[in-house]
Amino acid sequence: VGNIVPTGEVGEVCVSGANTVSGYYGNEELTRQLWQDGWFCTGDAGKIDAEGYVTLLGRKRDVIIRGGQNIYPFEIEGILMQHPKIKDLAIVGMPDAEMGERQCAYVVPKEGQTFGLEEVADFLKSQKVATYKIPERLEIMSELPLVPAGNKVDKARLEKDIAHKLKAEQDG
């Protein structure tokens, strides 16, 4: 498929075996893209620990690259979902001239709760999250937009939203 990454390093998760899908019905092109040398490339980023366990870090396409450092929103979202005031959230990249991208947290607070970016940052610091992984902007929402199937957050829409807001602030 490609190069096998060393233990503890991040790479794309590729799988093979009797229970792996054989392809996409009626879509030979997508099947060719995702199946390589007998391996199904999932599009997920993950790493294998010393005991051989795989930790999924989220979708490869969701990675935020801030000043050359990779940030996996799935990791930060998992920690922030433990915050007692947060009902739901999504972290997306926002364009930045200096760093390439920075991260923005779209948060739905629990009923009657309020908080700001500083409280979110303090919570993440208390969980020993590296400073470069802490979101640098907070957007409060009553609900997160979902993809048409209604089964997951529409991060592309959130990325467009924050890009639009940044442009309006810059122009404004």
Buried (B, 14 or more C-beta within 10 A) or exposed (E): BEEEEEEEEBBBBBEEEEEBEEBBEEEEEEBEEBBEEEBBBBBBBBBBEEEEEEBBBBBBEBBBEBEEEEBBBBBBBEBBEEBEBBBBBBBBBBEBEEBBBBBBBBBBBEEEEEBEBEEBBEBBEEEEBEEBBBBBBBBEBEEBBEEEEEEEBBBEBBBEBBBEBBEEEEEE
